Amino acid sequence: MGAVEIVPVERRAELRAFVDLPWSIYASEPNWVPPLKSDVRHLLDTRRHPFWKFAKRALFLAQRGGRTIGRIAAIVDHNYNRFHDERMGIWGFFECVDDAAASSALFDAAAAWVKDRGMTFFRGPLNPSTNYDVGLLVDGFQYPPVVMMPYNLPHYERLVTGAGFQKEKDLISFFIGEEQFPTERTERLAKVITKKHGISVRCADFKRFDGEMAIIKDIYHASWERNWGFVPMTDEEIDEMGRNLMRFADPDLVFFVYRGEEPAGVAVVLPDVNPMLKLLNGRIGPIGLLKVFRHRHDKRAFRGTVFGFKEQYRKLGLPLVAFDYTNRVLRDPRKRTAFLELGWNLEDNRDINQFDSDVGGQVYKRYRIYRKEL
């Protein structure tokens, strides 16, 4: 078989091999959704993507007999470490064939890189932080991923634990099928809350991008700053993500919840574009666009990506108001809704998990974050 060789990504050809690797690993996996290669390259671009203005990274390939069989990124997020007063090294963008020697060599190379920069523990997968794609799928392999959620093969868990990592935290997603959407009771309670506390819902105005993103940033940071693993996003990151989401966001499903004149919460429910990405197979071209056009009327899933509320308003029942609004929009036949996914949620966030269960959700996927002391 030959020995495993770890190759630092330094040249254009090596970066191409890094980006292209998943297409060979998942060649026979029907549930895998290929990302747009241009998006992956942009996210990894240390000169153009705003994340790398405060973070550093190194990319590594594992090769055997000249064939690329694995990859990993080693990352140091200085904003996170300052915010939490920690020395966390990150691994992410991990892909590997079922080869323990190759995966161990990749983890060793990435661990050595972050340790050389003073990090004391190693966490992942974060791609590249909790504000982006995170977690290793450990339960729910029979379901394809929805928008902005990861997917991996079952053997990855064995490779990760075999390299000495242990579970640190699980993230869970809830499924609400079309037939499980609540109606009368939810609407009745939402109306009571709305009238009692002066609550209103306003859809975001994409034409006022800067102002709307400023409101989202304020609520996002106020809502999640005490959550495990949270790191504030910079203005440039928020704007970058907002511009990306505007490419496919449904204007009816990006909205604010107000208490009187004060923005108290924000919700972002995204249409699942993964079936279209699957048709494009990594590249936007005439044939792919034609396939997308032909399937534009298919039923689709939605993902409740953000439901955030300022702490001083959380006891007013605002999540129910936001969910009731979402529910009524998704029940519109023109949305062609197949199901709604809620998540990810921290496994120990009892309040939100109980709420998602109360409105008809069932846990159907579990993702894991791992940790290793250095």
Buried (B, 14 or more C-beta within 10 A) or exposed (E): EEEBEBBEBEEEEBBBBBBBBBEEBBEEBEBBBBBBBEEBBEBBEEEEBBBBEBBBBBBBBBBBEEEBBBBBBBBBBEBBBEEEEEBBBBBBBBBBBBBEBBBBBBBBBBBBBBBEEEBEBBBBBBBBBBBBBBBBBBBBBEBBBBBBBBBBBEBBBEBBEEBBBEBBBBBBBBBBEEEEBBEEEBBEBBEEBBEEBEBEBEBBEEEEBEEBBBBBBEBBBBBBEEEEBBBBBBEEBBBBBBEBBEEEBBEBBBBBBBBEEEBBBBBBBBBBBBBBBBBBBBEEEEEBEEBBEEEEEEEBBBBBBBBBBBEEBBEBBBBBBBBBBBBBBBEEEEBEBBBBBBBBBBBEBEEBBEBBEEBBBEBBBBBBBBBBEB
